Amino acid sequence: MSLTNEPHPDKPSISADTSESLFKAVFDRIQTGIIIVDPHTHAIVDANPIALEILGSSKNELVNRTCHEFICPAKKGACEVTDLNTAVTNEERVLINKRGERVAILKTVVRTNINNKEYLIESFVDISDRKIAENRKIALIGFLNESVLRIRRPLELTKMNLQLIADQVKTEEFEPEEIRMELQIQANNISQMLKNLDDLVRMVAEEREAEIPQEFREFLLGK
């Protein structure tokens, strides 16, 4: 694919060969995935090395394949750019890699003319790690909320009971054994609250094994 540039009267002109070489150098080395698509057929025309790495495919596997049947989850006739006329600029989208997995990306699509032919230039970066971090944050917030709900009311009751015991002792109208038994009950309640928290920690560590680093999971499980 070659690029042509019209000379500007106030600027040095760039030859077609030089322009194509510059394009090729940027296309191959930029740390952003780029896929060039024919907007009329939706066939993939080219893809740079980063795009191939993210998709886990070779160029031969991509070129001439229809994008919505291979890498894009949109159905035929529902392309947000060519069919729905929607601008895509730094939007969170997904690609489908060679293994059929959905890869979270930040995507921009622009139309351009190369050698008097229109193309779609799709550029994107893999944000899977960021999405995993966001999901972990959401999971942590959920865990903290559930922990608070499980322990708040029992703590309030324990505080109230301990205050009653303190008031009873203050009046000096009490039996030592009765006070001992009441304190033991409150100690048992606190032990149960601690057990509930331990159960929550283990539940999160065991059910979210794929999302929690091994070292942190072992720490949560007390290994």
N, C-alpha and C positions, 0 to 999 in steps of 0.2 A: 504494500500500500504506500503510495507516494503522496507527499504534500506539495502544494504549489503556493507561492506567495507573490502577490502583485507588488512590484517595486514602488516604494514611496519616494516622492521627489526630494524629501528632506532627509532621508535615511539611506544608509548603504543597503543595497539589495542583497538578498540571500538566494543563492542558487537553489534549484529544486533538489539537487543531489545533497547539498548541505542541509537543507531543511528536512529532508527525509532522514538523514543520518542523526540529526538532533532529536527528531521525533522518536526514532528507534532507540537512541540512548536513554531518553527519559522514560519511554514506554517500558523498557526492559529493567531499569534500575530503580524506578520510583517505588517507595515502600507502601504503595497503595494498590489494591487490586483494581485492574481495569479490564473491562470486557467491552468489545465493540460489536454492536448489533445492527443488523439491517432492519430499519423500522417498518418496512413493508412486509417482509417475510418472517421477521423475528428470528432469523437465523443468526447464529453467532459467527462473526467474521474473524475475530482475533481475541486473544486473551494474553495478558502479560504473566510473567513468572509468579508474582505474588497471588494473582487470582487463581492460577493453577494450583498453587500450594494450599490455599484456603479451601478450594474445592476438592483437592485430592485427585485431580484428573490430569491427563496429558492433553496437550494442545490438539492432538489428533482426535481425542475423544470429545472435545468441545466444538471445534470448528465445524460449521454447517449443521449443527444440531439446533433445533428450535428451542429458544431459551425457556419458554413456559413449560416445555415437556421435560426439561432437564435440570435447570438450576433455579427457576422461578416458580413459586407456589401459585401464582395467579393463573386463572383458567384462560383458555383461548378466548379472545374477544373481550377480555377484562383487563388488559394491560393499562396500568394507571397513567402511563405517559401517552401512548398512541391511541388508546381507545377512550380513556376517561379524561384525557387532557389535563392531568394533574401534575403540578410541578413537584419534583422530588429533589430536595436540597437538604442534605444532612439529616435524612429521615431514618428512624430505626426500622429495619426490614429484616427479612430472613432469606438466606440462600439455601439451596438443597445440595449437599455435597455428594460425592460419588457413592457413599454408603447409605444415602437416603436420609442423612441426619440434617436437621435444620440448624443453620449457623446464624447467630445474631450478628448483624452488620449495621454500620452507619453508611447510608447510601446516598449518592447524588447522581442524577441522570441529566445530561445535556444533549441537545441536538447540535450537530455540526456538519459542515460540508467538506468533504475530502475529494479532490479531483471531480468537483461538480456532482457529487453523489452524496445524498444525505445519510447520516449514520446516527445512532444513539451511542454516546459514550457513557458507560456505567462505571463509576468509580466507587470503591467501598473499602472500609476497614473492618476487620474482625473485632467485635466488641464482646465476644463470648465471655472472656474473663471478667469484664465489667458487669455483665448481666449476672454471672455466678455470684460476684461480690454483692450485688444488689439483692439477690435472692437470699443470700446468707444473712444480710442485714434485716430483711423482712422476717426471716425465720427467727432471728435472735429477738427482734421486737415482740413477735408472737410468743416466744418462750418466756420472755420477761413478763408480758401481760398475764399469761396463764399462771406464772409463778406468783405474781402479786395477788391474783384472784384466789389462789389456793391457800395463801398464807395470811392474807389481810384479816379476814373475819376471825379465824382461830386466834390470831394475835390480839385482836381487840377483846375477845372473850377472856383470854388468859390475863390480859392487863386488868380487866374489870374484876376478875376473881382474885387476883393478887392484891388489888386495892381493898377488896372486901376483907381479905385475910389481915391486911395491915391495919385496917380500921378495928377489926375484932381484937387484935393484939393490943392496940392502943387503949381500949377500954378495960383491959386486964380481965375481961370476962371470957375466959377461954380455957379449954382443956388442952394441954400440950399434945396429947396423942391425936386429938381432933385436928389441931393445926398441922401436925406432921403429916397426917393422911391427906389433908387438903393440899399441902405443898407438893406431896408426892403425885397427886393427880395432875397438878399443873406441870410438873416436871415431865410426866408421861405425855401430856399434850404437846409440849415443846419437842419432845423426841419424835412424836408422830409428824409434826410439821417439818422437822429436818428430814425425816424419811420421805415425805412427799416431795421435797425439793430434790433429794437424791434420785428418786424415781423419775422426775422430770428430766434431770440431766442425762440419765441413762437412756431414756426414751429418745431424746433428741440425738444423742450420739449414735444410737443403734439404727434409728429409722432414717437418718440423713447421712449414712456412711459415705456415699459418693461425694457429698458436698463438704465434708469436714476433713481437714488434713489429718493424716494418720497420727501424728504426734499429739495434736490437740484432742482427738478422739480418745486416745489412750489415757490422757490426763483426765478427761471427763469421766471415764470408766474406772479410774483409780488403778490403772495398770502400771 
